[in-house]
Amino acid sequence: MTRRQWLAATTFLKAIPGWRYEFPRDHFSHPAFRTEWWYYTGNVADAQGRPFGFELTFFRAALAESVERRNVWSTRDAYMAHLALTDIAGKAFYHSERLNRPGPGLAGVDAARGRIWNGNWESLVQPEAHRLRAVAEKFSFALDLAVAKPPVIHGHGGVSQKGPLAGQASHYISFTRLEAGGEIVLGAERFRVRGSAWMDHEFFSSELDEKLAGWDWFSIQLDNREELMLYRLRQKDGAASPWSAGSYVRADGRIEHLEAAELELEPGRKWKNYPVAWRVRVKRLGIDLLAEPRLDSQELLSKAKLTPSYWEGAMVFRGSHRGLGYLEMTGYDDRVLFTRREGVRK
Amino acid sequence: MSALFARLILRPLWADRGRTMVTLASIALGVAVIFAMDLAGEAAAGSFRSSMETVSGGEDIEILSTGGLPADLLGRLSGLPYPLRYSPRIEDFAIVNEKRTVPLFGVDVFANALELAEAGNRAEPKLTEAGQRGVFTTAGLGRRGESIRLQVNDEAHDFTILGTIDSRQVSGDLVLLDLEDADLVTGRQGKIDRILVTLPETEKAAVDQWAERLRQGMPEGITVRPVGARKEENRKMLAAFRWNLRVLSYIALLVGAFLIYNTISVSVVRRRAEIGIVRAVGGTGRLMVAGFLAEALFFGLAGGLLGLALGRILAEGAVKLVGLTVTALYVSSTAAPVEFAWSAAAVSLGSGVLVSLLAALAPALEAGRIPPTEAMARGRVDTQLQAAAGRQLAYAGALLGLSWALSLLPPWGGKPMGGYVATLALVGAASFTAPSLVAFVGRRMTGWAGVEALLAGRSLAGALRRSSVLVAALATAIAMMTSVGIMVGSFRETMLTWIDRQIRADFYLRPAGEAAMDRHPTISEDVARRIEQIPGVLAVDRFRAYSIRYNGLPVILAAGDVQAQMRYGRTSLQKGDNADAVRGMLAGEAVIVSEPFGEKHGVKVGDRITVPLGQARPSFRVAGIFLDYSSENGYIILDQSVARRYLPADEPSNLAIYADEKADRAALRARIEASYAPRRIALFENRSLRNEAVRIFDQTFAVTYALEAVAIFVAVMGVAGAMLALIIDRRREIGLLRFLGGAAGQVRRMVLFEAGLIGLFSQLLGVLSGALLSLVLIFVINKQSFGWTIEFHLPVLALLSALAFVLLATILAGLYPARMATRLNPIEVMHEE
């Protein structure tokens, strides 16, 4: 029995319709699901207009459904985290990754204290704001993200479907508009910054469909206080999967679900393997945007063979609307975070 | 000038190849020993890595605590807003497949998976392998997929080897496993032994500030310090040991110095005629001095260079011996590879040259003073020496007094400098006594053993310069042998007496495996409880040891059952009141310390000492000092009830079992053994523990024995060479004897008598000065550098047999010269003149 089959045979919960969302409980950990992530991205600038992009991501990956707890080091879930800062004016991109066991408080999710953390990278999730703190060798930041819009649940029936089979899906929640304010320390310089941030939280147990190579995901915050989230699941043959989808969030918080057929995504200019410039159209909504990276080199290059490299960076959008946001492109280096790892070694 | 040097110096040296070789060889050996001991000392006791340092990356700071750090500390640290990387470690030793003991490290496989893969370091496991019950080992211990049995403490565990570690990155074999398994096999119960902290590249210079920052808010029992500190600590701990090794190694060169002196003075005496001629045709006295100093320089340089080559080879063997001592006495370690150190080479070579020049100074000056007219007058100088013998005796007396005064000096910079100089003064005193002794006895040799003995005695007394130097050289070697022999013998005897007094329990239990000063594997507490239930067992004394640091030096902190000790054992204090100590220890306000601890840290009864215990740093009154010969670093002993307060749930490292006298020992032993099976525990009965101690003791002194052997070898070789020279020099005299009717056998006997007499005189002087030297070694050098009280014992049998061996060796050394002497053709020899 391969590890893949074994994992399939376990009884992790599948993301299927019927999940009853309840907050703040569902902002925290769901150990019954195999994989979970909390994704913060944002565009900020200091008073002089010096712009920065930031990313702070927490991952949880269950190694097994249940593990005998023999001592403080026993590990059921591995916790990974990514941290990145884009110094747009300085044309520099800094990123760092870490992997930890929960151990004696090294990493984890503590719903009671509203804390999601990995070492000294943490998010304190409170009803009115998420407080991010992260320290890396070259930079650190402390940003308070005030909740400006209620959380959005993507997909139909509380499920963001990503393949034809039941459970090839995730439960996907977003804070599409968080008002960011705080401090960034880069080298010897300190910047008081303000801006806008986005948070995604997904939990699921499935692997990516075998036909898929990766995805291109956009979070777009338009300056009319409306937001667009969309992703294109990319098949190995290069075509967009029919399971690609999106959500449009009106200024008043109303949500419109977007189907694959409504999304027109055209890759443009390439940087390395990644198409960093795009044209994004949703005709029904009158949206026609040209997306450009605020810096080309925003690849989270994994030096370890353990984890894949991907591109995730601050974007600027112009055209029918103006806006800022983030783009994530995975599967361009033949490895996709978590979901495909077991597939590589048969 | 160079032509003169070639003719006056080099040509005779070549003509006299045998003696030249012997002198060269003795210098070479002396330099070789110094160089080898220095290289070996550096590798095994200087730049060695203690076993716990074998896997270190770029860590900068270490955090540690007696009895381990709570795991929560790691959680707290990792949340601090500092850009630091923390690597928790469980550190222990494991016996692999019931054979070798290797370091065992528990590391965080998860945290390391990313970072080490990033650094291109394949030493660490992959994430996909995490969670499997397996270990990583160096290739020397097995291959991937094989199973491996690890004994940790008193239990064996079977693991699968998941991968091998590139052994180029570590020194020595080791076993690596995830913290989860490491915690289970070592019984740490959530404790960590060390947390290593890595600073960002840009902060490496500020390591002290970072250590200080981390110290803030840390419980006071926890030590935070730069990683280099342990190495520094080891260096400091081993400094005295290395010094003594070094001093011991110089004695071989000292013996060589006498031989140089002998060679050069023979050169001068034998070339009086040539010197006279050179002087007569205008050579200055200064030229003569320069010439003979050049000869000494030649010996020093050529012999020294040979010695460096030889020393490099000897170092490989020596490093093993020194390593054994270091591990037995101080710290589990892996010797660093022996490296050719230019500074050590320069010092050794320099010492060789300097000693040669100094040894040659007197004869060279004498050559410069030879007036042309007296060149032909043989024997004059020796007469002068005889006249001077009285004065030399006075020097000897003065030096003896000086050495006594020096030995009263306190240590200087922690080193017994006074003691070292005192040994030199004693050697000097013995050497200055040699001429008087030879002259006195030689002249009084009567014909009790025939005319040959008479002649031998007279001729030794006649050629006083050379014979007394030979005697001094051999006597120095014998003195060294005797003194070290007496010291080691006394130490051994003292230790045995102490063991007999100390070991009162009937059975001793410790986890199986090689014992070492810094390893304290444990026995499960339930074993102790089961043994207590066995009928016939009166008491089970649990003894738990920890390696801690006191004043920047390693010390063993031990917790025992004071009541059981006092009731059944008979530990008596050297200083302090027994009853008071017991009361104080039970009340938790007092400790007792061992003598070496007291000496090393200047602690006296009544002083207060503060020791790190768990997270606290309590202070105790020193209620007594006890004799102990098992650890040079010293012990601090407290009652187990007190230890438990600070370090709960710790299991004992040793058990001492007191049995009812009426109980059947064999049956009792069987029941004890049954009580712990199948745990890996070694049981020692009273007697076998004693043998074990003696074995470790002898292993510790292996280096000393080896050094002694070299010095004796150099001396005996020197005597052989010098006797040969003596014979060649006395060709005419021997020829005359033969001419006058002396039979070949008589001549042979005479030469052998001379050799034997030299041996005898040397023995006399050597044993006497050796006994004095041993007093300095025992009561000054040992006491000041190690702090042990050793009672003086004369190992009579061992000494007598060693001396008999030396006497035999000197007589044997006379065999070849004797044969040479009988081969001389009397007529030819007479015709030479």
Chai-1 contact restraints between the chains, C-beta under 6 A:
chainA,res_idxA,chainB,res_idxB,connection_type,confidence,min_distance_angstrom,max_distance_angstrom,comment,restraint_id
A,L63,B,G131,contact,1.0,0.0,6.0,A-B,restraint_1
A,N71,B,D183,contact,1.0,0.0,6.0,A-B,restraint_2
A,V72,B,A71,contact,1.0,0.0,6.0,A-B,restraint_3
A,V72,B,G190,contact,1.0,0.0,6.0,A-B,restraint_4
A,W73,B,L179,contact,1.0,0.0,6.0,A-B,restraint_5
A,W73,B,E180,contact,1.0,0.0,6.0,A-B,restraint_6
A,W73,B,D183,contact,1.0,0.0,6.0,A-B,restraint_7
A,S74,B,E180,contact,1.0,0.0,6.0,A-B,restraint_8
A,L99,B,F110,contact,1.0,0.0,6.0,A-B,restraint_9
A,L99,B,A113,contact,1.0,0.0,6.0,A-B,restraint_10
A,L99,B,L114,contact,1.0,0.0,6.0,A-B,restraint_11
A,N100,B,F110,contact,1.0,0.0,6.0,A-B,restraint_12
A,N100,B,A111,contact,1.0,0.0,6.0,A-B,restraint_13
A,R101,B,F110,contact,1.0,0.0,6.0,A-B,restraint_14
A,P104,B,A71,contact,1.0,0.0,6.0,A-B,restraint_15
A,P104,B,D72,contact,1.0,0.0,6.0,A-B,restraint_16
A,P104,B,L74,contact,1.0,0.0,6.0,A-B,restraint_17
A,P104,B,G75,contact,1.0,0.0,6.0,A-B,restraint_18
A,G105,B,G75,contact,1.0,0.0,6.0,A-B,restraint_19
A,L106,B,G75,contact,1.0,0.0,6.0,A-B,restraint_20
A,L106,B,S78,contact,1.0,0.0,6.0,A-B,restraint_21
A,G119,B,S78,contact,1.0,0.0,6.0,A-B,restraint_22
A,N120,B,G79,contact,1.0,0.0,6.0,A-B,restraint_23
A,N120,B,P81,contact,1.0,0.0,6.0,A-B,restraint_24
A,V135,B,P81,contact,1.0,0.0,6.0,A-B,restraint_25
A,V135,B,P83,contact,1.0,0.0,6.0,A-B,restraint_26
A,E137,B,P83,contact,1.0,0.0,6.0,A-B,restraint_27
A,E137,B,P200,contact,1.0,0.0,6.0,A-B,restraint_28
A,K303,B,E118,contact,1.0,0.0,6.0,A-B,restraint_29
A,A304,B,L114,contact,1.0,0.0,6.0,A-B,restraint_30
A,A304,B,A117,contact,1.0,0.0,6.0,A-B,restraint_31
A,A304,B,E118,contact,1.0,0.0,6.0,A-B,restraint_32
A,L306,B,A113,contact,1.0,0.0,6.0,A-B,restraint_33
A,L306,B,A117,contact,1.0,0.0,6.0,A-B,restraint_34
A,L306,B,L127,contact,1.0,0.0,6.0,A-B,restraint_35
